[in-house]
Amino acid sequence: MSEGNRKKLEALDRLAEELVQDILLASDEEILFEAAEDEPDLAQYLADSKSVYKLARKSVGRQAYETARLAVQHDKVAASTSSVLWLSAEKARKLLESVIKTNSADALPLKLAARKGGDLSDSDVQSLLEDLRELGVISSILDQDADE
């Protein structure tokens, strides 16, 4: 930034500071008098401003409510469509092993064959099974297990 531009910005900052101080030091009567000069029907202007504020606040509240409602709905749908979470850790590991054994490495969208699932946590196993279910690799197996 050039020296000239910096001096102009500093002058602008000093002016802004003076204006803020002028407003802060003014009495209520002085502020109301200046506002009345700018807006002849000050009472109506204040009523309109309050109305706009309430409307904006209500709108923001509706948006926050709708966002929360959609998040809850999404969580309910996700929970109801999950067919893996009901599996015990042991059954989930056996199912993953079975999927790895019965599918070639090329057939699996995820390259699971190399890992054999040995170093996965229980939640990792269930997460992988859920991913495979969403991809359609294991839906029929899970449907059969759910019927049992």
Backbone as CSV, one residue per row, in Angstrom:
resi,resn,N_x,N_y,N_z,CA_x,CA_y,CA_z,C_x,C_y,C_z
1,MET,0.858,-1.171,0.000,0.000,0.000,0.000,0.900,1.229,0.000
2,SER,0.541,2.194,-0.821,1.362,3.400,-0.908,1.157,4.268,0.334
3,GLU,2.088,5.151,0.565,2.050,6.048,1.733,0.803,6.937,1.679
4,GLY,0.469,7.417,0.478,-0.702,8.285,0.324,-1.999,7.563,0.670
5,ASN,-2.123,6.332,0.201,-3.330,5.548,0.504,-3.434,5.240,1.988
6,ARG,-2.279,4.962,2.596,-2.283,4.644,4.028,-2.732,5.863,4.833
7,LYS,-2.261,7.059,4.445,-2.655,8.284,5.168,-4.147,8.557,4.998
8,LYS,-4.684,8.275,3.792,-6.118,8.475,3.562,-6.941,7.524,4.430
9,LEU,-6.493,6.270,4.547,-7.204,5.303,5.388,-7.151,5.695,6.862
10,GLU,-6.016,6.184,7.300,-5.887,6.620,8.694,-6.805,7.800,8.966
11,ALA,-6.896,8.734,8.028,-7.788,9.889,8.185,-9.243,9.434,8.234
12,LEU,-9.587,8.470,7.388,-10.945,7.929,7.374,-11.260,7.226,8.694
13,ASP,-10.292,6.495,9.236,-10.483,5.824,10.531,-10.705,6.847,11.647
14,ARG,-9.927,7.949,11.621,-10.092,8.998,12.649,-11.475,9.639,12.538
15,LEU,-11.938,9.892,11.297,-13.258,10.477,11.091,-14.348,9.539,11.618
16,ALA,-14.247,8.255,11.314,-15.224,7.281,11.787,-15.240,7.239,13.311
17,GLU,-14.076,7.278,13.918,-13.980,7.264,15.380,-14.646,8.500,15.980
18,GLU,-14.449,9.663,15.369,-15.073,10.901,15.848,-16.592,10.827,15.729
19,LEU,-17.079,10.280,14.620,-18.528,10.150,14.440,-19.132,9.215,15.486
20,VAL,-18.478,8.112,15.752,-18.956,7.172,16.771,-18.975,7.843,18.134
21,GLN,-17.898,8.561,18.460,-17.839,9.261,19.752,-18.949,10.306,19.863
22,ASP,-19.216,11.017,18.764,-20.273,12.027,18.742,-21.625,11.395,19.054
23,ILE,-21.887,10.235,18.478,-23.158,9.539,18.721,-23.224,9.040,20.162
24,LEU,-22.125,8.456,20.648,-22.122,7.915,22.008,-22.277,8.995,23.075
25,LEU,-21.769,10.180,22.799,-21.838,11.274,23.780,-23.134,12.077,23.694
26,ALA,-23.913,11.865,22.648,-25.158,12.622,22.480,-26.204,12.129,23.477
27,SER,-27.053,13.046,23.914,-28.150,12.670,24.818,-29.276,12.049,23.997
28,ASP,-30.190,11.402,24.700,-31.341,10.798,24.022,-32.144,11.860,23.273
29,GLU,-32.302,13.022,23.895,-33.072,14.096,23.276,-32.418,14.561,21.977
30,GLU,-31.085,14.687,21.974,-30.384,15.112,20.759,-30.563,14.085,19.630
31,ILE,-30.480,12.822,19.984,-30.625,11.762,18.967,-32.056,11.757,18.425
32,LEU,-33.055,11.870,19.319,-34.446,11.908,18.866,-34.722,13.134,18.008
33,PHE,-34.123,14.276,18.358,-34.303,15.499,17.566,-33.739,15.314,16.159
34,GLU,-32.517,14.757,16.061,-31.912,14.531,14.735,-32.700,13.501,13.939
35,ALA,-33.193,12.472,14.610,-33.982,11.455,13.912,-35.282,12.063,13.398
36,ALA,-35.900,12.949,14.182,-37.150,13.598,13.763,-36.916,14.509,12.559
37,GLU,-35.728,15.106,12.478,-35.407,15.935,11.307,-35.344,15.077,10.043
38,ASP,-34.798,13.880,10.168,-34.650,12.987,9.010,-35.955,12.266,8.670
39,GLU,-36.779,11.975,9.672,-38.006,11.199,9.471,-39.153,11.907,10.196
40,PRO,-39.991,12.616,9.455,-41.043,13.419,10.094,-41.982,12.593,10.977
41,ASP,-42.393,11.397,10.538,-43.289,10.562,11.336,-42.458,9.482,12.027
42,LEU,-41.757,9.892,13.054,-40.814,9.002,13.740,-41.518,7.810,14.386
43,ALA,-42.701,8.029,14.944,-43.435,6.933,15.601,-43.779,5.844,14.580
44,GLN,-44.232,6.246,13.395,-44.566,5.271,12.361,-43.310,4.565,11.869
45,TYR,-42.222,5.314,11.733,-40.947,4.738,11.289,-40.476,3.677,12.283
46,LEU,-40.569,3.964,13.573,-40.164,2.999,14.602,-41.076,1.768,14.580
47,ALA,-42.377,1.979,14.410,-43.315,0.851,14.340,-42.995,-0.025,13.132
48,ASP,-42.727,0.613,11.990,-42.373,-0.145,10.788,-41.076,-0.926,10.997
49,SER,-40.103,-0.278,11.641,-38.807,-0.938,11.894,-38.988,-2.150,12.799
50,LYS,-39.806,-2.006,13.841,-40.065,-3.137,14.738,-40.761,-4.273,13.996
51,SER,-41.692,-3.911,13.117,-42.418,-4.919,12.347,-41.457,-5.696,11.436
52,VAL,-40.567,-4.979,10.770,-39.581,-5.623,9.886,-38.657,-6.515,10.709
53,TYR,-38.236,-6.044,11.880,-37.358,-6.824,12.753,-38.045,-8.124,13.189
54,LYS,-39.309,-8.018,13.608,-40.048,-9.217,14.049,-40.216,-10.209,12.903
55,LEU,-40.512,-9.692,11.715,-40.679,-10.553,10.552,-39.367,-11.269,10.213
56,ALA,-38.260,-10.522,10.264,-36.952,-11.122,9.976,-36.608,-12.181,11.018
57,ARG,-36.892,-11.885,12.263,-36.593,-12.831,13.336,-37.427,-14.106,13.187
58,LYS,-38.695,-13.933,12.819,-39.580,-15.078,12.609,-39.092,-15.919,11.429
59,SER,-38.652,-15.244,10.377,-38.164,-15.947,9.191,-36.911,-16.758,9.505
60,VAL,-36.003,-16.174,10.249,-34.775,-16.883,10.633,-35.127,-18.075,11.517
61,GLY,-36.082,-17.888,12.412,-36.522,-18.993,13.270,-37.126,-20.123,12.454
62,ARG,-37.938,-19.777,11.440,-38.525,-20.798,10.573,-37.446,-21.550,9.810
63,GLN,-36.447,-20.816,9.321,-35.365,-21.464,8.585,-34.586,-22.411,9.492
64,ALA,-34.300,-21.999,10.715,-33.581,-22.856,11.660,-34.415,-24.094,11.997
65,TYR,-35.714,-23.899,12.184,-36.607,-25.025,12.466,-36.614,-26.001,11.294
66,GLU,-36.733,-25.479,10.074,-36.798,-26.341,8.887,-35.493,-27.117,8.716
67,THR,-34.365,-26.459,8.958,-33.070,-27.133,8.869,-32.984,-28.269,9.883
68,ALA,-33.406,-28.001,11.111,-33.378,-29.033,12.155,-34.344,-30.168,11.817
69,ARG,-35.542,-29.824,11.315,-36.534,-30.839,10.963,-36.000,-31.755,9.865
70,LEU,-35.346,-31.173,8.860,-34.788,-31.983,7.783,-33.652,-32.877,8.277
71,ALA,-32.853,-32.368,9.205,-31.768,-33.173,9.762,-32.323,-34.371,10.535
72,VAL,-33.365,-34.142,11.316,-33.992,-35.240,12.068,-34.602,-36.250,11.103
73,GLN,-35.280,-35.750,10.066,-35.885,-36.640,9.074,-34.806,-37.474,8.380
74,HIS,-33.699,-36.849,8.033,-32.592,-37.566,7.388,-32.054,-38.654,8.309
75,ASP,-31.881,-38.332,9.599,-31.384,-39.318,10.558,-32.359,-40.486,10.710
76,LYS,-33.660,-40.188,10.705,-34.649,-41.261,10.824,-34.602,-42.177,9.606
77,VAL,-34.498,-41.593,8.430,-34.438,-42.390,7.203,-33.171,-43.230,7.202
78,ALA,-32.050,-42.626,7.575,-30.778,-43.354,7.597,-30.845,-44.514,8.594
79,ALA,-31.451,-44.272,9.744,-31.545,-45.328,10.753,-32.486,-46.448,10.303
80,SER,-33.566,-46.085,9.631,-34.521,-47.113,9.217,-34.024,-47.927,8.036
81,THR,-33.146,-47.358,7.216,-32.660,-48.098,6.052,-31.412,-48.912,6.370
82,SER,-30.829,-48.702,7.532,-29.629,-49.447,7.886,-30.012,-50.858,8.301
83,SER,-29.498,-51.833,7.561,-29.814,-53.224,7.899,-28.595,-53.920,8.471
84,VAL,-27.545,-53.170,8.742,-26.317,-53.768,9.257,-26.200,-53.562,10.760
85,LEU,-26.750,-52.478,11.266,-26.539,-52.124,12.659,-27.064,-53.175,13.633
86,TRP,-28.036,-53.966,13.218,-28.589,-54.970,14.122,-27.697,-56.194,14.238
87,LEU,-26.679,-56.313,13.392,-25.790,-57.473,13.444,-24.844,-57.374,14.630
88,SER,-24.590,-58.511,15.272,-23.584,-58.531,16.335,-22.211,-58.371,15.684
89,ALA,-21.220,-58.003,16.475,-19.864,-57.803,15.944,-19.341,-59.100,15.320
90,GLU,-19.596,-60.223,15.977,-19.122,-61.515,15.466,-19.795,-61.860,14.134
91,LYS,-21.109,-61.664,14.072,-21.843,-61.978,12.849,-21.426,-61.033,11.715
92,ALA,-21.184,-59.773,12.040,-20.766,-58.798,11.031,-19.408,-59.184,10.448
93,ARG,-18.467,-59.618,11.306,-17.140,-60.035,10.819,-17.257,-61.274,9.915
94,LYS,-18.108,-62.215,10.313,-18.300,-63.413,9.485,-18.906,-63.051,8.135
95,LEU,-19.846,-62.133,8.155,-20.467,-61.699,6.905,-19.443,-61.015,6.003
96,LEU,-18.602,-60.173,6.576,-17.576,-59.492,5.780,-16.599,-60.511,5.198
97,GLU,-16.199,-61.481,6.007,-15.316,-62.546,5.504,-15.974,-63.280,4.344
98,SER,-17.231,-63.607,4.501,-17.963,-64.309,3.456,-18.020,-63.489,2.172
99,VAL,-18.264,-62.193,2.306,-18.330,-61.316,1.128,-16.977,-61.273,0.424
100,ILE,-15.912,-61.191,1.212,-14.566,-61.143,0.628,-14.242,-62.450,-0.086
101,LYS,-14.604,-63.586,0.547,-14.303,-64.891,-0.054,-15.115,-65.150,-1.315
102,THR,-16.369,-64.717,-1.334,-17.238,-65.047,-2.468,-17.145,-64.059,-3.625
103,ASN,-16.456,-62.953,-3.430,-16.318,-61.962,-4.504,-14.853,-61.820,-4.872
104,SER,-14.605,-61.731,-6.148,-13.219,-61.509,-6.571,-12.841,-60.070,-6.241
105,ALA,-11.560,-59.797,-6.183,-11.086,-58.451,-5.876,-11.605,-57.447,-6.891
106,ASP,-11.780,-57.879,-8.144,-12.284,-56.983,-9.171,-13.769,-56.687,-8.990
107,ALA,-14.501,-57.636,-8.392,-15.943,-57.467,-8.241,-16.287,-56.509,-7.107
108,LEU,-15.430,-56.427,-6.109,-15.718,-55.548,-4.981,-15.350,-54.102,-5.325
109,PRO,-16.259,-53.194,-5.095,-15.952,-51.794,-5.362,-14.811,-51.285,-4.489
110,LEU,-14.694,-51.827,-3.299,-13.597,-51.466,-2.410,-12.600,-52.616,-2.446
111,LYS,-11.355,-52.340,-2.454,-10.342,-53.401,-2.530,-10.152,-54.038,-1.150
112,LEU,-11.134,-54.826,-0.738,-11.119,-55.451,0.578,-10.310,-56.733,0.629
113,ALA,-10.161,-57.386,-0.489,-9.548,-58.711,-0.487,-8.142,-58.671,0.100
114,ALA,-7.422,-57.604,-0.141,-6.044,-57.517,0.353,-6.016,-57.370,1.872
115,ARG,-7.016,-56.729,2.451,-7.009,-56.474,3.888,-7.533,-57.654,4.690
116,LYS,-8.416,-58.430,4.139,-9.054,-59.567,4.812,-9.814,-59.154,6.073
117,GLY,-9.955,-57.860,6.326,-10.749,-57.394,7.461,-10.138,-57.670,8.811
118,GLY,-8.897,-58.131,8.876,-8.290,-58.529,10.139,-8.001,-57.392,11.096
119,ASP,-7.620,-56.231,10.598,-7.238,-55.146,11.495,-8.319,-54.078,11.608
120,LEU,-9.542,-54.431,11.308,-10.640,-53.480,11.375,-11.328,-53.530,12.731
121,SER,-11.755,-52.378,13.213,-12.545,-52.344,14.449,-13.964,-52.806,14.129
122,ASP,-14.733,-53.082,15.185,-16.119,-53.519,14.975,-16.911,-52.457,14.214
123,SER,-16.707,-51.202,14.555,-17.457,-50.148,13.864,-17.006,-50.018,12.412
124,ASP,-15.710,-50.256,12.149,-15.228,-50.241,10.763,-15.888,-51.353,9.946
125,VAL,-16.003,-52.532,10.545,-16.620,-53.666,9.859,-18.074,-53.324,9.532
126,GLN,-18.802,-52.822,10.511,-20.211,-52.490,10.274,-20.343,-51.365,9.255
127,SER,-19.438,-50.405,9.297,-19.475,-49.312,8.324,-19.209,-49.825,6.907
128,LEU,-18.239,-50.727,6.773,-17.957,-51.314,5.461,-19.143,-52.125,4.949
129,LEU,-19.772,-52.892,5.842,-20.936,-53.667,5.439,-22.076,-52.748,4.993
130,GLU,-22.251,-51.654,5.709,-23.295,-50.706,5.322,-22.979,-50.100,3.949
131,ASP,-21.709,-49.770,3.708,-21.308,-49.242,2.393,-21.565,-50.272,1.297
132,LEU,-21.219,-51.518,1.562,-21.439,-52.584,0.580,-22.930,-52.816,0.347
133,ARG,-23.737,-52.689,1.414,-25.180,-52.818,1.260,-25.724,-51.694,0.379
134,GLU,-25.250,-50.457,0.609,-25.706,-49.319,-0.191,-25.299,-49.483,-1.657
135,LEU,-24.170,-50.135,-1.898,-23.705,-50.361,-3.268,-24.382,-51.570,-3.913
136,GLY,-25.175,-52.299,-3.134,-25.905,-53.434,-3.674,-25.128,-54.732,-3.687
137,VAL,-23.965,-54.776,-3.041,-23.144,-55.988,-3.059,-23.705,-57.041,-2.120
138,ILE,-24.273,-56.646,-0.986,-24.676,-57.642,0.012,-26.152,-57.543,0.413
139,SER,-26.972,-56.886,-0.347,-28.365,-56.711,0.072,-29.090,-58.048,0.246
140,SER,-28.894,-58.984,-0.653,-29.623,-60.251,-0.547,-29.162,-61.039,0.670
141,ILE,-27.898,-60.990,1.000,-27.388,-61.695,2.184,-28.017,-61.115,3.439
142,LEU,-28.072,-59.789,3.532,-28.645,-59.153,4.714,-30.133,-59.428,4.818
143,ASP,-30.820,-59.444,3.678,-32.261,-59.732,3.702,-32.503,-61.153,4.224
144,GLN,-31.661,-62.099,3.839,-31.807,-63.472,4.317,-31.549,-63.539,5.811
145,ASP,-30.491,-62.816,6.284,-30.176,-62.825,7.715,-31.294,-62.153,8.526
146,ALA,-31.923,-61.131,7.981,-32.974,-60.429,8.705,-34.195,-61.323,8.884
147,ASP,-34.420,-62.226,7.920,-35.574,-63.125,8.002,-35.388,-64.198,9.061
148,GLU,-34.144,-64.518,9.393,-33.866,-65.600,10.345,-34.184,-65.211,11.762
